[in-house]
Amino acid sequence: MKAWIWPLCLLTLPALAQAQDYRIAWSPGSKQAAYLDDVKSARASSWCAPTLPLRIVAQKKFNADSLAEFLPAVGALMHKECSQLTTLNWQALDSKGQLQQKGTAVNKNGWKVTAEQSESAQQTATATTPSPATSLPSPEAADTAQISKFETPDACHFRTFWGPQSSALFFPSGQSGLHCDPQGWLNGSAENQPGSGEALNYLSGYPLLGLPENAEKTALSVLSANNQRLILANVAVKDSWLILPYDSNARAWRFKGKMAIEGQPGSKQPAQLKNLSQQWGLNGSNIPLNAVFIEKLHPEWRNPAADTLAKTDNK
């Protein structure tokens, strides 16, 4: 029996300038959803390519047979919108964000599921040197609640999470340190937020607290944001990110010193951390740097640095 597949953002969601993750299909029967990550718009013109990554999440227990039925339907749906699409590099996750299978699906084979061999995963699981990450709890998937968009009296846009208990919001306006970027998003430094005495910075419309003054001058970009945390990337510093927890009282993301670094820590770890702090513009901050070394960053998880290899505090 064929499962009903509901196409979602391919047809119905509005286009947005900021790269986001979109749920493009949903199967009510098998409780599976398919996502395109980090695309600027739901329209096919913004993501159409010969090869695409696809993330499939099972909302109930993962089932390989259900995946084998779901993926071909999704592939056919996407190919209808993008005729040049020939290959999907997919990964299947369970409801906790844990990888269950990954592989490819190609148009010439009717988008049939082809999973990678699990030999390497079995070798990793039986390795004599256990990874510290194996003791961590199962990662929780990141919240996908909609982030609200607001317009200032100056016609700039900014965005934050507007929860059910929210009743008032500070609207920055007419300040010399603020400007709109070409996409209309608010950027720059605002005067101290009323009642807090803290400087409030905006990056692509996201309000940020706690960043040192020098950090504002670096080439920062928002990799991912929700009502739990925001991930900052720096074009000049590859393989490291700042993770800012969401402050529901201030309705902004607050820097508390968390940095994720991809790769194993080396023998020159103190020098490495000092160099990264300088590149990020964090020198002079009174907030201690809490650095974690990770195997891979996972924006789809609530804690994107959950697969920790090592942790160090640089005070």
GULUM-436928 format. One line per 10 residues: number of its first residue (from 1); their letters; for each residue y, x, z of C-alpha. Coordinates in nm, 3 decimals. Each point is the difference from the previous one (the first is absolute). Example, Ala and Ser with C-alpha at 12.3 -4.5 7.8 and 13.67 -1.06 7.14 Angstrom:
BEGIN
1	as	-0.450,1.230,0.780 ~ 0.344,0.137,-0.066
***
This chain:
BEGIN
1	mkawiwplcl	0.000,0.000,0.000 ~ 0.336,0.142,-0.102 ~ 0.262,0.042,0.271 ~ 0.344,-0.147,-0.055 ~ 0.265,0.270,-0.030 ~ 0.362,-0.087,0.063 ~ 0.249,0.227,-0.181 ~ 0.300,0.055,0.224 ~ 0.286,0.238,-0.060 ~ -0.084,0.064,-0.365
11	ltlpalaqaq	0.144,-0.341,-0.078 ~ 0.200,-0.129,0.294 ~ 0.174,0.270,0.205 ~ 0.358,0.105,-0.083 ~ 0.080,0.354,-0.106 ~ 0.142,0.241,0.261 ~ 0.163,0.337,-0.047 ~ -0.178,0.174,0.289 ~ -0.361,0.108,-0.046 ~ -0.230,-0.227,0.199
21	dyriawspgs	-0.362,-0.106,0.030 ~ -0.096,-0.325,-0.174 ~ -0.301,-0.224,0.045 ~ -0.087,-0.090,-0.357 ~ -0.316,-0.209,0.045 ~ -0.182,-0.189,0.272 ~ -0.348,-0.152,0.020 ~ -0.015,-0.284,0.256 ~ -0.380,-0.003,-0.019 ~ -0.073,0.367,0.068
31	kqaaylddvk	0.322,0.060,0.198 ~ 0.095,0.303,-0.209 ~ 0.345,0.107,-0.113 ~ 0.106,0.252,-0.265 ~ 0.317,0.208,0.038 ~ 0.219,0.219,-0.217 ~ 0.179,0.254,0.221 ~ 0.343,0.157,-0.043 ~ 0.119,-0.190,-0.305 ~ 0.361,-0.103,-0.051
41	sarasswcap	-0.065,-0.348,-0.134 ~ -0.269,-0.262,-0.036 ~ 0.067,-0.014,-0.373 ~ -0.253,0.171,-0.222 ~ 0.275,0.208,-0.162 ~ 0.045,0.195,0.326 ~ -0.367,0.088,0.062 ~ -0.178,-0.025,-0.335 ~ -0.185,0.325,-0.084 ~ -0.338,0.107,-0.145
51	tlplrivaqk	-0.128,0.098,0.346 ~ 0.096,-0.164,0.330 ~ -0.100,0.032,0.368 ~ -0.119,-0.324,0.160 ~ -0.054,-0.072,0.369 ~ -0.242,-0.279,0.095 ~ -0.008,-0.130,0.357 ~ -0.275,-0.223,0.141 ~ 0.130,-0.241,0.264 ~ -0.353,-0.051,0.129
61	kfnadslaef	-0.303,0.230,0.009 ~ -0.016,0.223,-0.308 ~ -0.260,-0.110,-0.253 ~ -0.085,0.210,-0.306 ~ -0.127,-0.302,-0.195 ~ 0.326,-0.186,0.059 ~ 0.193,0.304,-0.120 ~ -0.215,0.016,-0.315 ~ 0.103,-0.358,-0.078 ~ 0.365,0.031,0.102
71	lpavgalmhk	0.101,0.324,-0.172 ~ -0.089,-0.100,-0.361 ~ 0.205,-0.317,0.039 ~ 0.299,0.198,0.127 ~ -0.037,0.256,-0.279 ~ -0.002,-0.274,-0.263 ~ 0.307,-0.159,0.159 ~ 0.194,0.328,-0.002 ~ -0.106,0.084,-0.356 ~ 0.133,-0.337,-0.113
81	ecsqlttlnw	0.343,0.104,0.133 ~ -0.030,0.365,-0.114 ~ -0.203,0.050,-0.318 ~ 0.019,0.382,0.020 ~ -0.185,0.003,0.334 ~ -0.343,0.161,-0.041 ~ -0.096,0.142,0.342 ~ 0.033,-0.106,0.363 ~ -0.049,0.261,0.272 ~ -0.085,-0.231,0.289
91	qaldskgqlq	-0.067,0.035,0.369 ~ -0.149,-0.275,0.217 ~ 0.106,-0.029,0.365 ~ -0.119,-0.222,0.281 ~ 0.235,-0.211,0.213 ~ 0.068,0.299,0.228 ~ 0.112,0.220,-0.287 ~ -0.316,0.213,-0.008 ~ -0.119,0.119,-0.340 ~ -0.334,-0.159,-0.098
101	qkgtavnkng	-0.034,0.101,-0.365 ~ 0.206,0.149,-0.279 ~ -0.054,0.054,-0.369 ~ 0.112,-0.107,-0.346 ~ -0.012,-0.304,-0.224 ~ 0.067,0.017,-0.374 ~ 0.088,-0.266,-0.252 ~ -0.273,0.096,-0.250 ~ -0.263,-0.080,0.267 ~ 0.155,-0.332,0.093
111	wkvtaeqses	0.161,0.148,0.314 ~ -0.343,0.043,0.157 ~ 0.001,0.170,0.341 ~ -0.097,0.368,-0.018 ~ -0.005,0.150,0.350 ~ 0.010,0.371,0.074 ~ -0.308,0.164,0.143 ~ 0.000,0.005,0.379 ~ -0.170,0.342,0.031 ~ 0.319,0.183,0.093
121	aqqtatattp	0.086,-0.260,0.262 ~ -0.347,0.035,0.152 ~ 0.037,0.379,0.010 ~ 0.334,-0.037,0.174 ~ -0.146,-0.239,0.257 ~ -0.283,0.242,0.085 ~ 0.210,0.317,0.007 ~ -0.058,0.221,0.303 ~ 0.372,0.020,0.079 ~ 0.122,-0.349,0.089
131	spatslpspe	0.352,-0.104,-0.089 ~ 0.228,-0.107,0.285 ~ 0.082,-0.309,-0.205 ~ -0.350,-0.141,0.056 ~ 0.090,-0.084,0.359 ~ 0.298,-0.214,-0.102 ~ -0.023,-0.380,-0.004 ~ -0.039,-0.176,-0.334 ~ 0.339,-0.008,-0.176 ~ 0.181,-0.333,0.000
141	aadtaqiskf	0.148,-0.117,-0.328 ~ 0.379,0.003,-0.026 ~ 0.181,-0.329,0.048 ~ 0.119,-0.157,-0.325 ~ 0.262,-0.242,0.137 ~ 0.298,-0.035,-0.233 ~ 0.306,0.216,0.075 ~ 0.317,-0.209,-0.031 ~ 0.290,0.093,-0.226 ~ 0.363,-0.051,0.106
151	etpdachfrt	0.335,0.034,-0.173 ~ 0.311,0.147,0.163 ~ 0.351,-0.137,-0.062 ~ 0.043,0.298,-0.234 ~ -0.290,-0.126,-0.217 ~ -0.232,0.284,0.106 ~ -0.358,-0.082,0.095 ~ -0.198,0.117,0.300 ~ -0.341,-0.100,0.133 ~ -0.181,-0.033,0.328
161	fwgpqssalf	-0.269,-0.212,0.163 ~ 0.126,-0.340,0.117 ~ -0.247,-0.122,0.261 ~ -0.030,-0.350,0.148 ~ 0.197,0.103,0.312 ~ 0.294,0.147,-0.195 ~ 0.333,-0.175,0.046 ~ 0.278,0.245,-0.095 ~ 0.044,0.304,-0.222 ~ 0.269,0.268,-0.029
171	fpsgqsglhc	0.147,0.005,-0.353 ~ 0.165,0.334,-0.085 ~ 0.302,-0.038,-0.225 ~ 0.310,0.184,-0.111 ~ -0.097,0.338,0.145 ~ 0.090,0.320,-0.185 ~ -0.340,0.160,0.063 ~ -0.189,-0.277,-0.182 ~ -0.051,-0.058,-0.369 ~ -0.223,-0.194,-0.239
181	dpqgwlngsa	-0.249,0.186,-0.217 ~ -0.045,-0.098,-0.368 ~ -0.262,-0.258,0.104 ~ 0.242,-0.161,0.246 ~ -0.168,0.131,0.317 ~ 0.208,0.114,0.297 ~ 0.003,0.377,0.070 ~ 0.185,0.231,0.236 ~ 0.108,0.016,0.363 ~ 0.145,-0.297,0.183
191	enqpgsgeal	0.217,0.016,0.308 ~ -0.176,-0.042,0.331 ~ -0.199,-0.322,0.019 ~ 0.175,-0.246,0.237 ~ -0.134,0.017,0.355 ~ -0.229,0.299,-0.060 ~ 0.225,0.300,-0.054 ~ -0.242,0.127,-0.267 ~ 0.084,0.106,-0.353 ~ -0.176,-0.217,-0.256
201	nylsgypllg	-0.104,0.148,-0.335 ~ -0.104,-0.190,-0.311 ~ -0.239,0.131,-0.263 ~ -0.072,-0.222,-0.302 ~ 0.099,-0.295,0.217 ~ -0.225,0.088,0.296 ~ 0.182,0.044,0.337 ~ -0.108,0.319,0.180 ~ 0.074,0.119,0.354 ~ -0.045,0.337,0.170
211	lpenaektal	0.016,0.228,-0.305 ~ 0.197,0.323,0.056 ~ 0.322,0.037,-0.197 ~ -0.146,0.278,-0.218 ~ -0.295,-0.219,-0.100 ~ 0.240,-0.237,-0.174 ~ 0.087,0.274,-0.248 ~ -0.357,0.053,-0.119 ~ -0.163,-0.171,-0.298 ~ -0.176,-0.276,0.193
221	svlsannqrl	-0.179,-0.303,-0.141 ~ -0.193,-0.288,0.154 ~ -0.368,0.019,-0.091 ~ -0.113,-0.312,0.188 ~ 0.147,-0.239,0.257 ~ -0.109,-0.305,0.195 ~ 0.062,-0.158,0.341 ~ -0.209,0.272,0.167 ~ 0.129,0.330,-0.143 ~ 0.182,0.168,-0.286
231	ilanvavkds	-0.111,0.314,-0.184 ~ 0.267,0.244,-0.119 ~ -0.070,0.249,-0.279 ~ 0.210,0.303,-0.096 ~ 0.005,0.121,-0.359 ~ 0.058,0.358,0.121 ~ -0.289,-0.002,0.250 ~ -0.334,-0.094,-0.154 ~ -0.301,-0.108,0.206 ~ 0.198,-0.096,0.312
241	wlilpydsna	0.154,-0.328,0.110 ~ 0.200,-0.147,0.287 ~ -0.137,-0.319,0.157 ~ 0.257,-0.226,0.167 ~ -0.125,-0.288,0.221 ~ 0.176,-0.334,-0.041 ~ 0.237,-0.093,0.285 ~ -0.004,-0.380,0.018 ~ 0.299,-0.011,0.237 ~ 0.224,0.201,-0.233
251	rawrfkgkma	-0.170,-0.140,-0.313 ~ -0.011,0.355,-0.137 ~ -0.249,0.285,-0.035 ~ 0.047,0.269,0.268 ~ -0.085,0.370,-0.031 ~ -0.198,0.116,0.305 ~ -0.112,0.341,-0.126 ~ -0.322,-0.097,-0.184 ~ -0.084,0.221,-0.299 ~ -0.324,-0.010,-0.203
261	iegqpgskqp	-0.105,0.315,-0.187 ~ -0.278,-0.002,-0.258 ~ -0.251,0.285,0.035 ~ -0.168,0.214,0.262 ~ 0.224,0.178,0.253 ~ 0.014,0.375,-0.062 ~ 0.034,0.302,0.225 ~ 0.377,0.001,-0.059 ~ 0.040,-0.357,0.121 ~ 0.314,0.056,0.216
271	aqlknlsqqw	0.182,0.166,-0.291 ~ -0.117,-0.278,-0.233 ~ 0.137,-0.270,0.229 ~ 0.330,0.184,0.041 ~ 0.035,0.028,-0.378 ~ -0.080,-0.369,-0.050 ~ 0.256,-0.098,0.264 ~ 0.265,0.199,-0.185 ~ -0.092,-0.153,-0.336 ~ 0.015,-0.350,0.145
281	glngsnipln	0.334,0.070,0.170 ~ -0.145,-0.064,0.346 ~ 0.135,0.315,0.165 ~ 0.231,-0.082,0.287 ~ -0.168,-0.333,0.071 ~ -0.060,-0.077,0.367 ~ -0.314,-0.193,-0.098 ~ -0.318,0.215,0.033 ~ -0.196,0.038,-0.323 ~ -0.344,-0.161,0.027
291	avfieklhpe	-0.192,0.143,-0.297 ~ -0.348,-0.109,-0.108 ~ -0.211,0.165,-0.272 ~ -0.187,-0.254,-0.211 ~ -0.258,-0.001,-0.277 ~ 0.195,-0.260,-0.198 ~ 0.292,-0.236,0.053 ~ -0.102,-0.368,-0.002 ~ 0.300,-0.232,-0.055 ~ -0.244,-0.294,-0.008
301	wrnpaadtla	-0.083,0.054,0.369 ~ 0.208,-0.108,0.299 ~ -0.012,0.363,0.112 ~ 0.026,0.192,-0.329 ~ -0.093,0.325,0.179 ~ -0.319,-0.132,0.164 ~ -0.237,0.258,-0.153 ~ 0.141,0.277,0.220 ~ -0.141,0.352,-0.038 ~ 0.210,0.156,0.276
311	ktdnk	0.304,-0.081,0.210 ~ 0.272,0.218,0.146 ~ 0.325,-0.059,0.185 ~ 0.288,0.226,-0.098 ~ 0.257,-0.025,0.273
***
